[in-house]
Amino acid sequence: MTDDTEAKLEAMIFQAEETPLLLRKKVVGGIVLAFLLTAVLYVVTTEYFGLSYKIDAEPFQEWVEERGVLAPIVFILVMALSVLFAPVPNAPIYIAAGIVWGPVLGTAYCMAGLTLGSALAFWIARRVGRKHLPRLIGHRMANRLDTLVEDMGGRVVFWSRMIPAVNFDWVSFVAGMTAVPFRVFIIYSFLGMLFPTGLTVVAGDGLGRDPRITLVAGGIWVGVILASAGYFWARRKHLMGEGVRGPDPGAVTPAELGTPAAVVGERPISGADET
């Protein structure tokens, strides 16, 4: 990755006017506090009051087994539709897969549905056309995203899938309106989704076997969010500090990210990018 590309990537991520929801200090603090309270409550209620949070998974598993091969097919289709219709939350579906099929098959079925849904979202966006991307993320951001995709390939897709603050579903639609090839998108998208999906499915499986597994999985997720937020805050502070001392020639300021003016050296927006 060239120095120029790295600078553009940092400007796009760390100097945007709005901080992603899961990276805001109050939200991160609330998540950490909620998890710690949940952990304490679990220990107290199980050790001193003998309560059990284990879910009896057998009725669900038997009901699914009675449907035979139709059950995983329907599940994969539902998972794919949850990608196309962004308001549908994915986490409860992952957890249900873990309860019913366990960590291995549950993750496999979730990944099959997510990959199918991501592919459909990508192609729908590509059919709609590159010319509509600026309406979603702004002209300068659209140009910069295309440039980053060209220089970095699938790494942009991979890390956007791995970062907890990024909505999985919108990544597919946005990627479809950039210059990234479908093969590159689908491979790196799959790799980027594997860890967070598998971790959530394991959390669901823990509810049917040992809730402590779910608690550990939740702790890992909180740790990932906390680490991402810490890096984001430190990097943004560093870059903003450099901006106070005076930006480098040609540097892009946060206010410019949403302006429609052309950027020297970046690709112009045109309908030719649709194909």
C-alpha positions, 0 to 999 in steps of 0.5 A, spaced: 500 500 500 502 506 497 503 512 502 498 516 498 493 510 499 494 509 506 493 517 507 486 516 504 484 510 507 486 514 514 482 520 512 476 516 510 476 512 516 479 517 522 477 524 520 470 523 518 465 527 521 461 522 525 464 517 529 461 510 528 455 508 533 459 502 536 466 506 537 463 512 540 465 513 547 459 513 551 456 507 547 463 503 548 462 505 556 455 502 556 457 496 552 463 494 557 459 496 563 453 492 561 457 486 560 461 486 567 454 487 570 451 481 566 457 477 568 457 479 576 449 477 575 451 470 572 456 469 578 451 471 583 445 468 581 448 461 579 453 460 585 449 463 591 442 462 588 443 456 584 439 459 578 440 455 571 440 459 564 441 453 560 436 452 554 433 446 553 435 445 546 432 438 544 425 440 542 428 445 537 433 440 535 427 435 534 423 439 531 428 441 526 430 434 524 423 432 523 423 437 517 429 433 514 433 437 509 428 442 508 430 445 514 437 448 513 435 450 506 430 454 509 434 457 514 440 459 509 434 462 504 432 466 511 439 468 512 440 470 505 434 475 505 436 478 512 442 481 508 438 483 503 433 487 508 438 490 512 433 492 518 433 484 519 438 483 525 442 477 524 445 476 531 438 472 533 439 468 527 446 466 528 444 464 536 438 460 533 443 456 529 448 455 534 442 452 539 439 448 533 445 445 529 451 446 534 458 450 532 460 447 526 454 446 522 451 452 525 456 456 522 456 453 516 449 454 514 450 461 517 456 462 512 452 459 506 446 464 507 451 470 508 455 468 502 449 467 498 445 474 501 452 478 500 453 475 492 445 477 491 446 484 494 453 485 490 449 484 484 443 488 485 448 494 487 452 493 480 446 492 476 443 499 479 450 502 477 456 506 480 453 513 478 448 512 485 454 511 490 455 518 491 448 519 493 449 514 499 456 516 501 458 523 498 462 524 491 469 525 495 468 518 499 465 515 493 471 517 489 476 515 494 473 508 496 474 506 488 481 508 489 482 504 495 479 498 492 483 499 486 490 499 490 488 495 496 484 489 493 480 485 498 483 488 504 478 493 504 472 488 504 475 484 509 477 489 514 470 492 513 467 485 515 471 484 521 470 491 524 464 490 529 462 497 528 460 496 520 454 493 518 455 487 514 449 488 509 451 495 507 458 493 505 455 488 500 451 494 497 456 499 497 462 494 494 457 492 488 457 500 486 465 500 486 470 497 482 472 491 486 471 485 482 466 480 484 471 474 485 475 478 490 469 481 493 466 474 495 472 471 497 475 476 502 467 477 504 467 470 506 474 470 510 472 477 514 465 474 516 467 467 518 470 470 525 464 474 527 459 469 525 462 463 528 463 467 535 456 468 535 454 461 533 458 459 539 455 463 543 448 460 541 451 453 542 453 455 549 446 457 551 444 450 550 450 446 553 454 451 558 452 458 558 459 460 561 461 459 553 456 464 551 459 469 557 466 468 554 464 469 547 460 475 549 467 477 553 471 476 546 466 480 542 466 486 547 474 486 547 474 486 540 469 492 540 474 495 546 480 494 542 477 497 535 475 503 539 481 504 543 485 504 536 480 509 533 480 514 538 488 514 539 489 514 531 484 520 530 487 524 536 494 523 533 491 525 526 487 531 528 493 533 532 497 533 526 492 537 522 492 543 528 500 543 526 498 544 519 495 539 514 500 536 508 499 539 501 493 536 498 491 533 504 483 532 505 480 535 511 473 532 514 469 538 512 471 536 504 469 529 505 462 530 503 463 536 498 462 534 491 468 538 488 472 533 484 479 531 487 485 531 483 488 525 481 482 521 483 477 517 478 472 522 476 464 519 477 461 517 471 456 512 469 462 507 465 463 504 472 457 501 472 459 495 468 
